Amino acid sequence: MLKMTSRSEVVLGIVFAVSGLMCLVGGRALMSGVWFLCTAAHFFEAYRLHCKEKDEI
């Protein structure tokens, strides 16, 4: 399993958000809706991970 820091999680989340935006611009509303839902879940997970890392330090 690849260990990721919260910073790389955020970068990945931004990539997800941009591709979701591309779907929206392309007129695929349902697809972009799914993308944004995944992105929101991803950012929530990254934030939770970040808080956990701060507690350990």
PDB file of N, CA, C, O and CB in Angstrom:
ATOM      1  N   MET A   1       0.851  -1.202   0.000  1.00  0.00           N
ATOM      2  CA  MET A   1       0.000   0.000   0.000  1.00  0.00           C
ATOM      3  C   MET A   1       0.883   1.247   0.000  1.00  0.00           C
ATOM      4  O   MET A   1       1.830   1.361   0.778  1.00  0.00           O
ATOM      5  CB  MET A   1      -0.961   0.009   1.237  1.00  0.00           C
ATOM      6  N   LEU A   2       0.553   2.155  -0.874  1.00  0.00           N
ATOM      7  CA  LEU A   2       1.315   3.390  -1.000  1.00  0.00           C
ATOM      8  C   LEU A   2       0.924   4.347   0.124  1.00  0.00           C
ATOM      9  O   LEU A   2      -0.245   4.708   0.266  1.00  0.00           O
ATOM     10  CB  LEU A   2       1.080   4.044  -2.385  1.00  0.00           C
ATOM     11  N   LYS A   3       1.905   4.751   0.915  1.00  0.00           N
ATOM     12  CA  LYS A   3       1.601   5.700   1.999  1.00  0.00           C
ATOM     13  C   LYS A   3       1.601   7.111   1.429  1.00  0.00           C
ATOM     14  O   LYS A   3       2.554   7.542   0.779  1.00  0.00           O
ATOM     15  CB  LYS A   3       2.634   5.578   3.172  1.00  0.00           C
ATOM     16  N   MET A   4       0.521   7.808   1.687  1.00  0.00           N
ATOM     17  CA  MET A   4       0.393   9.160   1.152  1.00  0.00           C
ATOM     18  C   MET A   4       0.298  10.167   2.281  1.00  0.00           C
ATOM     19  O   MET A   4      -0.293   9.901   3.327  1.00  0.00           O
ATOM     20  CB  MET A   4      -0.831   9.270   0.239  1.00  0.00           C
ATOM     21  N   THR A   5       0.890  11.324   2.052  1.00  0.00           N
ATOM     22  CA  THR A   5       0.752  12.413   3.014  1.00  0.00           C
ATOM     23  C   THR A   5      -0.518  13.175   2.684  1.00  0.00           C
ATOM     24  O   THR A   5      -1.077  13.011   1.599  1.00  0.00           O
ATOM     25  CB  THR A   5       1.997  13.358   2.993  1.00  0.00           C
ATOM     26  N   SER A   6      -0.976  14.000   3.602  1.00  0.00           N
ATOM     27  CA  SER A   6      -2.193  14.769   3.358  1.00  0.00           C
ATOM     28  C   SER A   6      -1.992  15.759   2.209  1.00  0.00           C
ATOM     29  O   SER A   6      -2.951  16.115   1.524  1.00  0.00           O
ATOM     30  CB  SER A   6      -2.620  15.514   4.634  1.00  0.00           C
ATOM     31  N   ARG A   7      -0.754  16.205   1.996  1.00  0.00           N
ATOM     32  CA  ARG A   7      -0.498  17.157   0.910  1.00  0.00           C
ATOM     33  C   ARG A   7      -0.733  16.500  -0.451  1.00  0.00           C
ATOM     34  O   ARG A   7      -1.359  17.099  -1.324  1.00  0.00           O
ATOM     35  CB  ARG A   7       0.946  17.702   0.996  1.00  0.00           C
ATOM     36  N   SER A   8      -0.240  15.282  -0.639  1.00  0.00           N
ATOM     37  CA  SER A   8      -0.453  14.602  -1.916  1.00  0.00           C
ATOM     38  C   SER A   8      -1.925  14.235  -2.090  1.00  0.00           C
ATOM     39  O   SER A   8      -2.420  14.163  -3.215  1.00  0.00           O
ATOM     40  CB  SER A   8       0.426  13.340  -2.010  1.00  0.00           C
ATOM     41  N   GLU A   9      -2.628  14.003  -0.973  1.00  0.00           N
ATOM     42  CA  GLU A   9      -4.070  13.755  -1.029  1.00  0.00           C
ATOM     43  C   GLU A   9      -4.791  14.986  -1.581  1.00  0.00           C
ATOM     44  O   GLU A   9      -5.702  14.860  -2.400  1.00  0.00           O
ATOM     45  CB  GLU A   9      -4.618  13.389   0.377  1.00  0.00           C
ATOM     46  N   VAL A  10      -4.384  16.167  -1.135  1.00  0.00           N
ATOM     47  CA  VAL A  10      -5.011  17.408  -1.592  1.00  0.00           C
ATOM     48  C   VAL A  10      -4.742  17.630  -3.078  1.00  0.00           C
ATOM     49  O   VAL A  10      -5.633  18.037  -3.823  1.00  0.00           O
ATOM     50  CB  VAL A  10      -4.496  18.607  -0.774  1.00  0.00           C
ATOM     51  N   VAL A  11      -3.495  17.357  -3.507  1.00  0.00           N
ATOM     52  CA  VAL A  11      -3.151  17.497  -4.927  1.00  0.00           C
ATOM     53  C   VAL A  11      -4.025  16.573  -5.768  1.00  0.00           C
ATOM     54  O   VAL A  11      -4.542  16.978  -6.809  1.00  0.00           O
ATOM     55  CB  VAL A  11      -1.649  17.185  -5.165  1.00  0.00           C
ATOM     56  N   LEU A  12      -4.188  15.331  -5.314  1.00  0.00           N
ATOM     57  CA  LEU A  12      -5.051  14.381  -6.016  1.00  0.00           C
ATOM     58  C   LEU A  12      -6.489  14.883  -6.061  1.00  0.00           C
ATOM     59  O   LEU A  12      -7.170  14.751  -7.078  1.00  0.00           O
ATOM     60  CB  LEU A  12      -4.993  13.003  -5.342  1.00  0.00           C
ATOM     61  N   GLY A  13      -6.940  15.457  -4.961  1.00  0.00           N
ATOM     62  CA  GLY A  13      -8.292  16.005  -4.902  1.00  0.00           C
ATOM     63  C   GLY A  13      -8.504  17.117  -5.909  1.00  0.00           C
ATOM     64  O   GLY A  13      -9.568  17.214  -6.520  1.00  0.00           O
ATOM     65  N   ILE A  14      -7.483  17.966  -6.086  1.00  0.00           N
ATOM     66  CA  ILE A  14      -7.560  19.056  -7.063  1.00  0.00           C
ATOM     67  C   ILE A  14      -7.651  18.489  -8.476  1.00  0.00           C
ATOM     68  O   ILE A  14      -8.410  18.989  -9.306  1.00  0.00           O
ATOM     69  CB  ILE A  14      -6.335  19.994  -6.937  1.00  0.00           C
ATOM     70  N   VAL A  15      -6.870  17.440  -8.744  1.00  0.00           N
ATOM     71  CA  VAL A  15      -6.934  16.781 -10.053  1.00  0.00           C
ATOM     72  C   VAL A  15      -8.339  16.236 -10.302  1.00  0.00           C
ATOM     73  O   VAL A  15      -8.880  16.382 -11.398  1.00  0.00           O
ATOM     74  CB  VAL A  15      -5.892  15.638 -10.142  1.00  0.00           C
ATOM     75  N   PHE A  16      -8.931  15.604  -9.273  1.00  0.00           N
ATOM     76  CA  PHE A  16     -10.298  15.096  -9.377  1.00  0.00           C
ATOM     77  C   PHE A  16     -11.280  16.230  -9.658  1.00  0.00           C
ATOM     78  O   PHE A  16     -12.172  16.086 -10.493  1.00  0.00           O
ATOM     79  CB  PHE A  16     -10.696  14.359  -8.090  1.00  0.00           C
ATOM     80  N   ALA A  17     -11.117  17.357  -8.964  1.00  0.00           N
ATOM     81  CA  ALA A  17     -12.020  18.496  -9.134  1.00  0.00           C
ATOM     82  C   ALA A  17     -11.934  19.063 -10.543  1.00  0.00           C
ATOM     83  O   ALA A  17     -12.955  19.404 -11.140  1.00  0.00           O
ATOM     84  CB  ALA A  17     -11.699  19.586  -8.112  1.00  0.00           C
ATOM     85  N   VAL A  18     -10.715  19.165 -11.081  1.00  0.00           N
ATOM     86  CA  VAL A  18     -10.524  19.696 -12.432  1.00  0.00           C
ATOM     87  C   VAL A  18     -11.174  18.781 -13.462  1.00  0.00           C
ATOM     88  O   VAL A  18     -11.835  19.261 -14.383  1.00  0.00           O
ATOM     89  CB  VAL A  18      -9.024  19.867 -12.743  1.00  0.00           C
ATOM     90  N   SER A  19     -10.997  17.468 -13.320  1.00  0.00           N
ATOM     91  CA  SER A  19     -11.611  16.564 -14.281  1.00  0.00           C
ATOM     92  C   SER A  19     -13.134  16.578 -14.156  1.00  0.00           C
ATOM     93  O   SER A  19     -13.841  16.386 -15.145  1.00  0.00           O
ATOM     94  CB  SER A  19     -11.078  15.146 -14.088  1.00  0.00           C
ATOM     95  N   GLY A  20     -13.638  16.803 -12.947  1.00  0.00           N
ATOM     96  CA  GLY A  20     -15.079  16.955 -12.765  1.00  0.00           C
ATOM     97  C   GLY A  20     -15.591  18.201 -13.463  1.00  0.00           C
ATOM     98  O   GLY A  20     -16.676  18.199 -14.044  1.00  0.00           O
ATOM     99  N   LEU A  21     -14.800  19.269 -13.401  1.00  0.00           N
ATOM    100  CA  LEU A  21     -15.142  20.519 -14.072  1.00  0.00           C
ATOM    101  C   LEU A  21     -15.167  20.323 -15.583  1.00  0.00           C
ATOM    102  O   LEU A  21     -16.029  20.872 -16.269  1.00  0.00           O
ATOM    103  CB  LEU A  21     -14.145  21.626 -13.694  1.00  0.00           C
ATOM    104  N   MET A  22     -14.220  19.540 -16.103  1.00  0.00           N
ATOM    105  CA  MET A  22     -14.179  19.244 -17.537  1.00  0.00           C
ATOM    106  C   MET A  22     -15.453  18.523 -17.974  1.00  0.00           C
ATOM    107  O   MET A  22     -15.994  18.803 -19.044  1.00  0.00           O
ATOM    108  CB  MET A  22     -12.939  18.389 -17.878  1.00  0.00           C
ATOM    109  N   CYS A  23     -15.928  17.599 -17.147  1.00  0.00           N
ATOM    110  CA  CYS A  23     -17.175  16.890 -17.449  1.00  0.00           C
ATOM    111  C   CYS A  23     -18.344  17.865 -17.482  1.00  0.00           C
ATOM    112  O   CYS A  23     -19.230  17.757 -18.330  1.00  0.00           O
ATOM    113  CB  CYS A  23     -17.436  15.778 -16.413  1.00  0.00           C
ATOM    114  N   LEU A  24     -18.340  18.818 -16.550  1.00  0.00           N
ATOM    115  CA  LEU A  24     -19.413  19.805 -16.475  1.00  0.00           C
ATOM    116  C   LEU A  24     -19.409  20.682 -17.724  1.00  0.00           C
ATOM    117  O   LEU A  24     -20.458  20.953 -18.308  1.00  0.00           O
ATOM    118  CB  LEU A  24     -19.266  20.672 -15.206  1.00  0.00           C
ATOM    119  N   VAL A  25     -18.208  21.125 -18.128  1.00  0.00           N
ATOM    120  CA  VAL A  25     -18.065  21.957 -19.323  1.00  0.00           C
ATOM    121  C   VAL A  25     -18.472  21.163 -20.563  1.00  0.00           C
ATOM    122  O   VAL A  25     -19.059  21.711 -21.497  1.00  0.00           O
ATOM    123  CB  VAL A  25     -16.608  22.472 -19.462  1.00  0.00           C
ATOM    124  N   GLY A  26     -18.155  19.867 -20.563  1.00  0.00           N
ATOM    125  CA  GLY A  26     -18.509  18.999 -21.688  1.00  0.00           C
ATOM    126  C   GLY A  26     -19.995  18.684 -21.751  1.00  0.00           C
ATOM    127  O   GLY A  26     -20.443  18.022 -22.687  1.00  0.00           O
ATOM    128  N   GLY A  27     -20.759  19.140 -20.781  1.00  0.00           N
ATOM    129  CA  GLY A  27     -22.206  18.953 -20.810  1.00  0.00           C
ATOM    130  C   GLY A  27     -22.671  17.652 -20.173  1.00  0.00           C
ATOM    131  O   GLY A  27     -23.836  17.279 -20.314  1.00  0.00           O
ATOM    132  N   ARG A  28     -21.787  16.962 -19.479  1.00  0.00           N
ATOM    133  CA  ARG A  28     -22.185  15.714 -18.831  1.00  0.00           C
ATOM    134  C   ARG A  28     -22.455  16.004 -17.352  1.00  0.00           C
ATOM    135  O   ARG A  28     -21.594  15.795 -16.498  1.00  0.00           O
ATOM    136  CB  ARG A  28     -21.080  14.608 -18.998  1.00  0.00           C
ATOM    137  N   ALA A  29     -23.647  16.481 -17.071  1.00  0.00           N
ATOM    138  CA  ALA A  29     -23.988  16.939 -15.723  1.00  0.00           C
ATOM    139  C   ALA A  29     -23.981  15.802 -14.704  1.00  0.00           C
ATOM    140  O   ALA A  29     -23.480  15.967 -13.592  1.00  0.00           O
ATOM    141  CB  ALA A  29     -25.350  17.606 -15.731  1.00  0.00           C
ATOM    142  N   LEU A  30     -24.537  14.647 -15.081  1.00  0.00           N
ATOM    143  CA  LEU A  30     -24.593  13.521 -14.150  1.00  0.00           C
ATOM    144  C   LEU A  30     -23.189  13.060 -13.797  1.00  0.00           C
ATOM    145  O   LEU A  30     -22.876  12.804 -12.634  1.00  0.00           O
ATOM    146  CB  LEU A  30     -25.402  12.357 -14.748  1.00  0.00           C
ATOM    147  N   MET A  31     -22.347  12.958 -14.823  1.00  0.00           N
ATOM    148  CA  MET A  31     -20.964  12.526 -14.631  1.00  0.00           C
ATOM    149  C   MET A  31     -20.233  13.494 -13.695  1.00  0.00           C
ATOM    150  O   MET A  31     -19.535  13.062 -12.777  1.00  0.00           O
ATOM    151  CB  MET A  31     -20.229  12.429 -15.992  1.00  0.00           C
ATOM    152  N   SER A  32     -20.393  14.795 -13.924  1.00  0.00           N
ATOM    153  CA  SER A  32     -19.700  15.775 -13.084  1.00  0.00           C
ATOM    154  C   SER A  32     -20.252  15.745 -11.662  1.00  0.00           C
ATOM    155  O   SER A  32     -19.514  15.978 -10.705  1.00  0.00           O
ATOM    156  CB  SER A  32     -19.836  17.191 -13.679  1.00  0.00           C
ATOM    157  N   GLY A  33     -21.537  15.462 -11.522  1.00  0.00           N
ATOM    158  CA  GLY A  33     -22.131  15.342 -10.193  1.00  0.00           C
ATOM    159  C   GLY A  33     -21.473  14.225  -9.400  1.00  0.00           C
ATOM    160  O   GLY A  33     -21.162  14.379  -8.219  1.00  0.00           O
ATOM    161  N   VAL A  34     -21.268  13.100 -10.068  1.00  0.00           N
ATOM    162  CA  VAL A  34     -20.593  11.965  -9.432  1.00  0.00           C
ATOM    163  C   VAL A  34     -19.160  12.343  -9.075  1.00  0.00           C
ATOM    164  O   VAL A  34     -18.678  12.025  -7.987  1.00  0.00           O
ATOM    165  CB  VAL A  34     -20.608  10.725 -10.363  1.00  0.00           C
ATOM    166  N   TRP A  35     -18.474  13.032 -10.008  1.00  0.00           N
ATOM    167  CA  TRP A  35     -17.088  13.462  -9.765  1.00  0.00           C
ATOM    168  C   TRP A  35     -16.990  14.358  -8.536  1.00  0.00           C
ATOM    169  O   TRP A  35     -16.118  14.168  -7.689  1.00  0.00           O
ATOM    170  CB  TRP A  35     -16.535  14.200 -10.992  1.00  0.00           C
ATOM    171  N   PHE A  36     -17.902  15.348  -8.443  1.00  0.00           N
ATOM    172  CA  PHE A  36     -17.847  16.284  -7.322  1.00  0.00           C
ATOM    173  C   PHE A  36     -18.161  15.601  -5.996  1.00  0.00           C
ATOM    174  O   PHE A  36     -17.610  15.964  -4.957  1.00  0.00           O
ATOM    175  CB  PHE A  36     -18.816  17.433  -7.553  1.00  0.00           C
ATOM    176  N   LEU A  37     -19.053  14.605  -6.038  1.00  0.00           N
ATOM    177  CA  LEU A  37     -19.356  13.838  -4.836  1.00  0.00           C
ATOM    178  C   LEU A  37     -18.108  13.089  -4.373  1.00  0.00           C
ATOM    179  O   LEU A  37     -17.786  13.080  -3.185  1.00  0.00           O
ATOM    180  CB  LEU A  37     -20.520  12.852  -5.094  1.00  0.00           C
ATOM    181  N   CYS A  38     -17.412  12.463  -5.320  1.00  0.00           N
ATOM    182  CA  CYS A  38     -16.168  11.743  -5.004  1.00  0.00           C
ATOM    183  C   CYS A  38     -15.104  12.704  -4.484  1.00  0.00           C
ATOM    184  O   CYS A  38     -14.373  12.388  -3.545  1.00  0.00           O
ATOM    185  CB  CYS A  38     -15.642  10.994  -6.250  1.00  0.00           C
ATOM    186  N   THR A  39     -15.023  13.881  -5.104  1.00  0.00           N
ATOM    187  CA  THR A  39     -14.031  14.879  -4.704  1.00  0.00           C
ATOM    188  C   THR A  39     -14.294  15.365  -3.278  1.00  0.00           C
ATOM    189  O   THR A  39     -13.364  15.512  -2.484  1.00  0.00           O
ATOM    190  CB  THR A  39     -14.041  16.070  -5.681  1.00  0.00           C
ATOM    191  N   ALA A  40     -15.562  15.611  -2.960  1.00  0.00           N
ATOM    192  CA  ALA A  40     -15.917  16.064  -1.615  1.00  0.00           C
ATOM    193  C   ALA A  40     -15.547  15.003  -0.579  1.00  0.00           C
ATOM    194  O   ALA A  40     -15.002  15.322   0.478  1.00  0.00           O
ATOM    195  CB  ALA A  40     -17.423  16.390  -1.534  1.00  0.00           C
ATOM    196  N   ALA A  41     -15.844  13.749  -0.887  1.00  0.00           N
ATOM    197  CA  ALA A  41     -15.499  12.647   0.017  1.00  0.00           C
ATOM    198  C   ALA A  41     -13.984  12.551   0.171  1.00  0.00           C
ATOM    199  O   ALA A  41     -13.474  12.289   1.261  1.00  0.00           O
ATOM    200  CB  ALA A  41     -16.074  11.305  -0.506  1.00  0.00           C
ATOM    201  N   HIS A  42     -13.281  12.764  -0.923  1.00  0.00           N
ATOM    202  CA  HIS A  42     -11.822  12.684  -0.934  1.00  0.00           C
ATOM    203  C   HIS A  42     -11.204  13.774  -0.056  1.00  0.00           C
ATOM    204  O   HIS A  42     -10.295  13.508   0.730  1.00  0.00           O
ATOM    205  CB  HIS A  42     -11.293  12.799  -2.371  1.00  0.00           C
ATOM    206  N   PHE A  43     -11.706  15.005  -0.198  1.00  0.00           N
ATOM    207  CA  PHE A  43     -11.188  16.112   0.612  1.00  0.00           C
ATOM    208  C   PHE A  43     -11.490  15.906   2.096  1.00  0.00           C
ATOM    209  O   PHE A  43     -10.673  16.238   2.955  1.00  0.00           O
ATOM    210  CB  PHE A  43     -11.785  17.443   0.138  1.00  0.00           C
ATOM    211  N   PHE A  44     -12.667  15.358   2.390  1.00  0.00           N
ATOM    212  CA  PHE A  44     -13.018  15.077   3.779  1.00  0.00           C
ATOM    213  C   PHE A  44     -12.044  14.065   4.368  1.00  0.00           C
ATOM    214  O   PHE A  44     -11.588  14.221   5.501  1.00  0.00           O
ATOM    215  CB  PHE A  44     -14.467  14.556   3.882  1.00  0.00           C
ATOM    216  N   GLU A  45     -11.726  13.026   3.596  1.00  0.00           N
ATOM    217  CA  GLU A  45     -10.779  11.998   4.035  1.00  0.00           C
ATOM    218  C   GLU A  45      -9.380  12.589   4.212  1.00  0.00           C
ATOM    219  O   GLU A  45      -8.685  12.269   5.177  1.00  0.00           O
ATOM    220  CB  GLU A  45     -10.739  10.834   3.023  1.00  0.00           C
ATOM    221  N   ALA A  46      -8.969  13.451   3.281  1.00  0.00           N
ATOM    222  CA  ALA A  46      -7.653  14.092   3.359  1.00  0.00           C
ATOM    223  C   ALA A  46      -7.559  14.986   4.597  1.00  0.00           C
ATOM    224  O   ALA A  46      -6.530  15.023   5.272  1.00  0.00           O
ATOM    225  CB  ALA A  46      -7.378  14.919   2.083  1.00  0.00           C
ATOM    226  N   TYR A  47      -8.639  15.700   4.884  1.00  0.00           N
ATOM    227  CA  TYR A  47      -8.669  16.576   6.060  1.00  0.00           C
ATOM    228  C   TYR A  47      -8.566  15.757   7.348  1.00  0.00           C
ATOM    229  O   TYR A  47      -7.844  16.122   8.276  1.00  0.00           O
ATOM    230  CB  TYR A  47      -9.961  17.424   6.069  1.00  0.00           C
ATOM    231  N   ARG A  48      -9.299  14.649   7.385  1.00  0.00           N
ATOM    232  CA  ARG A  48      -9.276  13.756   8.544  1.00  0.00           C
ATOM    233  C   ARG A  48      -7.866  13.198   8.754  1.00  0.00           C
ATOM    234  O   ARG A  48      -7.376  13.129   9.881  1.00  0.00           O
ATOM    235  CB  ARG A  48     -10.293  12.600   8.363  1.00  0.00           C
ATOM    236  N   LEU A  49      -7.225  12.804   7.658  1.00  0.00           N
ATOM    237  CA  LEU A  49      -5.861  12.281   7.696  1.00  0.00           C
ATOM    238  C   LEU A  49      -4.896  13.356   8.195  1.00  0.00           C
ATOM    239  O   LEU A  49      -3.996  13.077   8.988  1.00  0.00           O
ATOM    240  CB  LEU A  49      -5.432  11.779   6.300  1.00  0.00           C
ATOM    241  N   HIS A  50      -5.096  14.580   7.723  1.00  0.00           N
ATOM    242  CA  HIS A  50      -4.248  15.705   8.115  1.00  0.00           C
ATOM    243  C   HIS A  50      -4.351  15.958   9.622  1.00  0.00           C
ATOM    244  O   HIS A  50      -3.338  16.177  10.287  1.00  0.00           O
ATOM    245  CB  HIS A  50      -4.641  16.975   7.331  1.00  0.00           C
ATOM    246  N   CYS A  51      -5.557  15.928  10.152  1.00  0.00           N
ATOM    247  CA  CYS A  51      -5.764  16.135  11.587  1.00  0.00           C
ATOM    248  C   CYS A  51      -5.101  15.024  12.389  1.00  0.00           C
ATOM    249  O   CYS A  51      -4.531  15.269  13.452  1.00  0.00           O
ATOM    250  CB  CYS A  51      -7.266  16.202  11.915  1.00  0.00           C
ATOM    251  N   LYS A  52      -5.179  13.807  11.875  1.00  0.00           N
ATOM    252  CA  LYS A  52      -4.563  12.671  12.554  1.00  0.00           C
ATOM    253  C   LYS A  52      -3.044  12.827  12.584  1.00  0.00           C
ATOM    254  O   LYS A  52      -2.402  12.534  13.592  1.00  0.00           O
ATOM    255  CB  LYS A  52      -4.954  11.350  11.863  1.00  0.00           C
ATOM    256  N   GLU A  53      -2.475  13.290  11.467  1.00  0.00           N
ATOM    257  CA  GLU A  53      -1.023  13.510  11.390  1.00  0.00           C
ATOM    258  C   GLU A  53      -0.588  14.586  12.383  1.00  0.00           C
ATOM    259  O   GLU A  53       0.455  14.455  13.023  1.00  0.00           O
ATOM    260  CB  GLU A  53      -0.609  13.911   9.955  1.00  0.00           C
ATOM    261  N   LYS A  54      -1.383  15.649  12.511  1.00  0.00           N
ATOM    262  CA  LYS A  54      -1.055  16.735  13.442  1.00  0.00           C
ATOM    263  C   LYS A  54      -1.071  16.242  14.886  1.00  0.00           C
ATOM    264  O   LYS A  54      -0.237  16.651  15.694  1.00  0.00           O
ATOM    265  CB  LYS A  54      -2.040  17.903  13.274  1.00  0.00           C
ATOM    266  N   ASP A  55      -2.014  15.370  15.209  1.00  0.00           N
ATOM    267  CA  ASP A  55      -2.109  14.833  16.568  1.00  0.00           C
ATOM    268  C   ASP A  55      -0.902  13.979  16.923  1.00  0.00           C
ATOM    269  O   ASP A  55      -0.467  13.951  18.074  1.00  0.00           O
ATOM    270  CB  ASP A  55      -3.383  14.014  16.724  1.00  0.00           C
ATOM    271  N   GLU A  56      -0.357  13.276  15.919  1.00  0.00           N
ATOM    272  CA  GLU A  56       0.774  12.382  16.164  1.00  0.00           C
ATOM    273  C   GLU A  56       2.073  13.142  16.389  1.00  0.00           C
ATOM    274  O   GLU A  56       2.987  12.630  17.035  1.00  0.00           O
ATOM    275  CB  GLU A  56       0.941  11.427  15.003  1.00  0.00           C
ATOM    276  N   ILE A  57       2.161  14.358  15.863  1.00  0.00           N
ATOM    277  CA  ILE A  57       3.400  15.140  15.980  1.00  0.00           C
ATOM    278  C   ILE A  57       3.519  15.748  17.375  1.00  0.00           C
ATOM    279  O   ILE A  57       4.495  16.441  17.666  1.00  0.00           O
ATOM    280  CB  ILE A  57       3.445  16.254  14.907  1.00  0.00           C
TER     281      ILE A  57
END
